[in-house]
């Protein structure tokens, strides 16, 4: 299972959320909010233990601040405290059941912890709230792919690219799934799209090289592998 990939995805919005909290501090100038400023600065400096300590102190005084519970969960992920992070996101959804980002983050952590059924329930809840989120559809695709539910994952990735045709990572995942299923022509179509969008994406070029090799197009495969920074010895 690709635990690291799920956790990395859950961290995508960390900087945005913590920076937003810091801006709120500067705008409002409340005494308790100085703890958020410190936590944001410590997070930016990589001092995650101190960041967690300060946000805990803030939440003791402001226990209904959902955005700060999200920030706490993201700090806990950085510290590898995944079960604790899940509890923090649980708190967010208790405070605000319509927070789609919290449901999304819960799903990613649940997937990383092998709680597959709970992960799908959470990601579906996020999509009920915000069905227009290409990134949430992409995350659902990753969860389903990780579970071996490839046809459903392809549908999820397809929804992501329909909402955002420039979503190269979704095109790559579709290409990889079809490559694994030996649908090389179908795979190549998606990987062509990905490399057009991201001409320096080595992961896409490497997968494309594999597909071209399987199709017997060795010269084209060598070019693709070269773009991926790989050297392939041929007989």
Secondary structure, DSSP 8 states (H G I E B T S, - for coil): --HHHHHHHHTTTHHHHHHHHHHHHHHH--STTHHHHHHHHHHHTT-HHHHHHHHHHHHHH-TT-HHHHHHHHHHHHHTT-HHHHHHHHHHHHHH-TT-HHHHHHHHHHHHHTT-HHHHHHHHHHHHHH-TT-HHHHHHHHHHHHHTT-HHHHHHHHHHHHHH-TT-HHHHHHHHHHHHHTT-HHHHHHHHHHHHHH-TT-HHHHHHHHHHHHHTT-HHHHHHHHHHTT------
